[in-house]
Amino acid sequence: MPGVFVVWAWVLGIWFALALDAGRVDINQADAAALQELTMIGPGRAEAIIRYRRQHGSFQRIEDLMQVKGIGKAIVERNRQRITLEGREPSRDPAPGPASVRSVPRR
C-alpha cells in the first residue's frame, strides 16, 4: 500500500512540473504568435522583439528585453515568471553585478 502513495506522489510531481513549464515562452526562439501569449505583448511589440533579436542577437538576460522599444520594466516584471532564455548563445562577458571584493587585513 505505501508503494501506491509513492507512485501517486511521483505522478503528481511530474504533472506539476509539466504544468509549470507549459506556459513559458523562450524570447530567443519564439515566433510572433508565441510572444503574444505574454501579458501586454501584442502584434506590434512581438514584431519589435523579433526585429531587435535579428539586429542584436540573442537576449542574454531577461532585463535585456527592456532595450526593445515599447517594452519597459512593468512589462518585463509582469512576465518574468513565464520568460525563458533557453535559446541564448553562451555569454563571453562576466555575469553582471557587483565585483567580488577581497578583504585586506589592517596593519
N, C-alpha and C positions, 0 to 999 in steps of 0.2 A: 504493500500500500504506500509506503513512503516514496517508492520509486515513481509513482504516478504524480506526486506533487513536484518532484524534481523535473519530470518531463514537462508538466504544465508550466512551471516557472521558466524553463528553458524556452518553450514555445512563446510564452508571453514576452520574454526578453527580446527575442528575435523580432517579433511583431512590432514591439515598441521601437526598436532601433530602426526598422524599415519605415515606420510611420514618421519618425522624426526626419529622416533623410529625404522623404518623398517630396517635400515642399521646398527643397533647396535649389538655388539657381547659381550655376557657375558663370560668373560675369566674364570670364575669359573665353568661354566657348559657346555661350547661349546665343541663339538667334533672337530676332526681334520679338517673336511671339513668346518665347520663354522669358525674356526680360520683362515683358508686360505683365507677367504674373506677380512681379514685385509691387509693393504698395507705392502709389503715386508715380508709377512709370507707365506712361502712355506711348503711343507710336513715335512721337517726336523725340522724347527722351531716350527711348530704346534705340532709335537710329543714331542719336548723338553718341551713345555709348559705343555702338559698333564702329562709327566713324572714328572716334577717339582711339579705340583699340587698334584699328588699322593703321593709324598715323603714328601711334606711340608704342605699340606693342602691348604685351600682357600687363594687367594690373598686378602689382607686387603686394599691395596691402589693400584692405577694404577701403581705407580712408582715401586712397588714390582716386576713387570714384568721384570725389568732390572736385576733381580737376575738369570734369565734363561740364560744359556749360548747361545750366539749368538744374544741376544736382548739387544740393547743399547738405549741410550737416544733418538737418532734420530728416531728409530722405534716407541718408545712409544709416542713421540711428534706428529709424523705423524698420529697416530691412536687414539690419546686421545679423540677426539670427538665421536668416534664410539665404545669405550670400556665402558662396564658397569661392575659393581661388584654386581649384584643383588643376586647371589647365595652365598654370603660370610657368614661366621659364624660371630656372633657378637664378636667384639673385646673386650678383657678384659683389654687391656692396654689403658692408656690415649691417646688421639689424639696426633699425632706427631706435633712438632712445639715448639716455644718458650714458656716457662712457664710464667704465668702472674706474674707481679711484682707489689707489693703493695708499694705505695709511703709512705715514712716516713717523717713526718714533721721535719723541722730543729729546733734546740733549740736556 
